[in-house]
Each structure stands twice: as C-alpha cells, then as structure tokens.
Amino acid sequence: MTDDDLDQRKFPRVEFNLAPEPGEQLPLWVNSAPPPPQGLAGVVLNMSEGGIQVLTGADQPLQAERYAVRLLPDGAGPEDGFTLNAHCNWSSPLSTIGHLHGLEFDDFSARAGQFLADYGLEVAERKWVRCLLTQPH
C-alpha cells in the first residue's frame, strides 16, 4: 500500500499488531478454533471507525459475507467486550500463518469509538486484541 492509498482512507487506523513476521509465534488461541457455536477466533491487526483487519488461523478462512465481530481486549472473556456488525470485503492467505481479512462495519458505536481512543494512546506497546466472528443475529 502506498502513501497515496493511505491518504484515501476515510478514517485513521489504530494499529494493534503488525502482521506477524515469518517464524513469529502467535498466541495459542489464534490457531485454536473455539468450540461451536462460538464462531471463529481471530486477532485484530488494526481498526478504524470504518472497519477492521483480522487474522484468523490457517484452517479458518471466512466463508460468509456478514459477521458479528465481538472484540475482546487482552484479558477479556467472551461475555466481555462488545460486538459490531460487519461485512467481509476481502480475504487473503498470509503464508502458512493464517488468513487476513478486511471487514467493513455496518454500524459504529460510541463504545467502539471509546475503545479506539483508549487503545490509540498506547500504540507503542504491542497489544493482542482477540475477536470472535459469528453469524449476525
């Protein structure tokens, strides 16, 4: 992506983690599918008011068009966090590590805005933000 492409974005992004380098270790839960019907586990790489980039395991490509994305900040359990509805714009395999997905939000909540503001202040520290991708209700 060029600097011109970055200038075309509608919203600034908050980077949580860069895509893993070859050979870099990911947390175990990235490659472990949660038990059904919880959905697919993922790691949030970056997020803006308009969308999110998520890394799922190598055996977990996204199959549907629409998802409920439940964000789980480090240390949060499945009952914590918050959910945003999104649709998948693109997916791409990322070597043998997993699949990278770009999802666009259908809506954006004040809670998500506060989450971005809070995490945006701490970009120097490497953060793992998990998510669960499920079918929307």
C-alpha positions in Angstrom: 0.0 0.0 0.0 1.4 3.4 -1.0 1.2 6.7 0.9 -1.4 7.8 -1.6 -3.6 4.8 -0.7 -3.3 5.7 3.0 -4.4 9.3 2.2 -7.5 7.9 0.5 -8.8 6.2 3.7 -11.8 7.8 5.2 -10.8 7.1 8.8 -7.4 6.9 10.6 -6.5 3.4 11.8 -5.3 2.3 15.2 -2.6 -0.5 14.7 -2.7 -3.2 17.4 -0.2 -5.6 15.9 1.5 -5.7 12.5 1.1 -8.9 10.5 3.4 -11.5 12.1 6.8 -11.9 10.7 7.6 -15.4 9.3 8.5 -17.7 12.2 7.0 -15.3 14.8 5.0 -17.1 17.5 1.3 -16.3 17.8 -0.8 -16.8 20.9 -2.1 -20.4 21.0 -5.8 -19.2 20.8 -5.2 -17.8 17.3 -4.8 -21.3 15.9 -7.3 -23.0 18.1 -10.9 -22.8 17.0 -13.4 -22.0 19.7 -16.0 -24.7 20.4 -19.2 -24.3 18.3 -21.3 -22.3 18.2 -19.0 -19.6 19.4 -17.6 -18.8 16.0 -14.1 -18.2 14.5 -11.3 -16.9 16.7 -9.2 -14.0 15.3 -6.6 -11.4 16.2 -7.3 -7.7 15.4 -4.4 -6.2 13.5 -5.9 -2.7 13.0 -9.2 -0.9 13.3 -10.8 2.4 12.3 -14.3 3.8 12.6 -15.0 2.3 9.2 -13.6 -1.3 9.5 -11.2 -3.8 10.9 -8.4 -6.2 9.7 -8.5 -9.6 11.3 -6.1 -12.5 11.2 -7.7 -16.0 11.6 -6.0 -19.4 11.7 -4.7 -21.1 8.6 -7.6 -23.6 8.7 -10.2 -20.8 9.4 -11.0 -18.9 6.2 -14.1 -16.8 6.3 -16.9 -18.4 4.4 -19.8 -16.0 4.9 -20.3 -12.4 3.7 -21.6 -10.9 7.0 -20.3 -11.3 10.6 -20.9 -10.1 14.1 -17.4 -9.2 15.3 -17.0 -9.4 19.1 -13.9 -7.5 20.2 -12.2 -9.0 23.3 -9.4 -6.8 24.6 -6.5 -8.5 26.3 -7.8 -10.3 29.4 -11.5 -10.1 28.4 -13.7 -13.2 28.3 -16.3 -14.0 25.7 -19.0 -12.3 27.9 -17.0 -9.1 28.0 -16.2 -6.7 25.1 -18.7 -5.5 22.5 -20.0 -6.5 19.1 -20.1 -4.7 15.8 -21.8 -6.0 12.6 -19.6 -6.0 9.5 -19.3 -7.5 6.0 -16.2 -9.1 4.6 -14.7 -7.0 1.7 -11.6 -9.2 1.1 -9.6 -12.2 2.3 -6.1 -13.3 1.6 -3.9 -16.2 2.8 -0.9 -15.0 4.8 1.8 -17.7 4.1 1.2 -20.6 6.5 0.2 -18.4 9.4 -3.4 -17.8 8.6 -5.8 -15.7 6.6 -6.0 -11.9 6.6 -9.5 -10.4 6.3 -10.7 -6.9 5.7 -14.2 -6.2 7.1 -16.2 -3.0 6.8 -18.5 -2.0 9.7 -22.3 -1.7 9.0 -22.5 0.5 12.1 -20.2 2.0 14.6 -21.0 2.5 18.3 -19.9 5.1 20.9 -18.3 2.2 22.8 -16.2 1.3 19.8 -15.1 4.9 19.4 -14.0 5.0 23.1 -12.2 1.7 22.6 -10.2 3.2 19.7 -9.5 6.4 21.6 -8.2 4.4 24.6 -6.0 2.0 22.6 -4.8 4.7 20.2 -3.0 6.3 23.1 -0.9 3.1 23.7 0.2 2.2 20.1 3.9 1.9 21.2 3.0 -1.2 23.2 2.3 -4.4 21.3 -1.3 -5.4 22.1 -3.2 -8.6 21.4 -6.9 -7.9 20.8 -8.9 -11.0 20.2 -12.2 -11.3 18.4 -14.9 -13.8 17.7 -16.5 -13.8 14.3 -20.0 -15.2 14.4 -23.1 -15.0 12.2 -25.1 -11.9 13.0 -28.5 -12.3 14.7 
